[in-house]
Amino acid sequence: MSLAYEVTAIVTIAANTFSGLAAMTRLKPIMRTLGPALDRAGVPETWLVFPIGALKVAGALGLALGLLGVPLISTASAAGLVLYFVCALYTHLRVHDFVPQFYLAIVFLALAVTTLTLDPALVVNSRG
């Protein structure tokens, strides 16, 4: 397992854990900007616990399990986070909603893609 993967996975875990728990608990400072963004995107606030918060926390938990030695769970979790953030970006794009949450979703997508790309279970060893 490379240091680059470990660092990227840890940052991805931290970001998604915070974001997921903030959504699930409706953290007030986050809700000031997230509430209006949900309205513009047509996403009900009831989705903050499930699927929004739960999927982010589940993805982070799966990545953490990968760091602890369960590689296929980590791979599936990284792929799931990639799909989640692609869908999140599509949700903003379809209503032309280019607010800070849109750009933050790009950052989260980049973290998930990088984590998946560096995943040791997917890295081909060219040394014969």
C-alpha positions in Angstrom: 0.0 0.0 0.0 1.6 3.3 -1.1 1.9 6.4 1.0 0.0 8.4 -1.7 -3.0 6.0 -1.4 -3.0 6.1 2.4 -2.9 9.9 2.6 -5.5 10.3 -0.1 -7.8 7.7 1.5 -7.4 9.3 4.9 -8.3 12.8 3.5 -11.3 11.2 1.6 -12.4 9.4 4.8 -12.2 12.6 6.9 -14.0 14.8 4.3 -16.9 12.3 3.7 -17.2 11.5 7.4 -17.5 15.2 8.3 -19.8 15.9 5.4 -22.0 12.9 6.0 -22.4 13.5 9.7 -23.0 17.2 9.1 -25.8 16.3 6.7 -27.3 13.7 9.1 -27.3 16.0 12.1 -28.2 19.1 10.0 -25.3 21.0 11.4 -26.5 24.7 11.6 -23.5 26.4 9.9 -23.7 23.8 7.0 -27.4 24.1 6.7 -27.2 27.9 6.1 -25.9 27.2 2.6 -27.0 23.6 2.1 -30.7 24.2 2.7 -31.1 26.7 -0.1 -28.9 24.5 -2.4 -31.2 21.6 -1.7 -34.2 23.7 -2.6 -32.6 24.9 -5.9 -31.6 21.4 -6.9 -35.1 20.0 -6.0 -33.7 17.6 -3.3 -35.9 17.2 -0.3 -34.3 18.0 3.1 -35.5 14.6 4.3 -32.8 13.0 2.1 -30.0 14.4 4.3 -30.0 11.4 6.6 -30.6 8.8 3.9 -29.4 8.7 1.2 -27.1 11.7 1.4 -25.4 11.4 4.8 -25.6 7.6 5.1 -23.9 7.0 1.7 -21.1 9.4 2.5 -20.5 7.9 5.9 -20.8 4.3 4.5 -18.2 5.2 1.8 -15.9 6.6 4.4 -16.3 3.5 6.6 -15.6 1.2 3.7 -12.4 3.1 2.8 -11.3 2.9 6.5 -11.9 -0.9 6.4 -9.6 -1.0 3.3 -6.8 0.7 5.3 -7.3 -1.9 8.0 -6.9 -4.8 5.5 -10.2 -5.4 3.7 -9.2 -4.2 0.2 -12.3 -5.2 -1.8 -14.6 -3.3 0.5 -12.4 -0.3 0.0 -12.5 -0.6 -3.8 -16.3 -0.9 -3.8 -16.6 2.1 -1.4 -14.3 4.3 -3.5 -16.3 3.3 -6.7 -19.5 4.1 -4.8 -18.3 7.5 -3.8 -17.4 8.2 -7.4 -20.9 7.3 -8.5 -22.4 9.3 -5.7 -20.6 12.5 -6.6 -21.2 12.1 -10.3 -24.9 12.0 -9.5 -24.6 14.9 -7.1 -22.9 17.0 -9.9 -25.6 15.9 -12.4 -28.3 17.1 -9.9 -26.7 20.5 -9.8 -26.0 20.7 -13.5 -29.6 19.8 -14.5 -30.9 22.9 -12.8 -27.9 25.2 -13.6 -27.0 25.5 -9.9 -23.4 26.6 -9.7 -23.2 27.4 -6.0 -20.3 26.6 -3.7 -21.8 23.1 -3.1 -21.4 22.3 -6.8 -17.7 23.1 -6.7 -17.2 21.3 -3.4 -18.8 18.2 -5.0 -16.1 18.5 -7.7 -13.4 18.4 -5.0 -15.1 15.4 -3.3 -15.3 13.6 -6.7 -11.6 14.3 -7.4 -10.8 12.8 -4.0 -12.9 9.7 -4.7 -11.4 9.2 -8.2 -7.9 9.7 -6.9 -8.5 7.2 -4.1 -9.9 4.7 -6.5 -7.1 5.2 -9.0 -4.4 4.6 -6.3 -6.3 1.7 -4.8 -3.7 -1.1 -4.3 -6.2 -3.8 -5.2 -6.4 -2.2 -8.7 -2.7 -1.4 -9.3 -1.1 -3.7 -11.7 2.4 -4.7 -10.7 4.5 -4.5 -13.9 7.6 -6.0 -12.2 7.7 -9.6 -13.3 
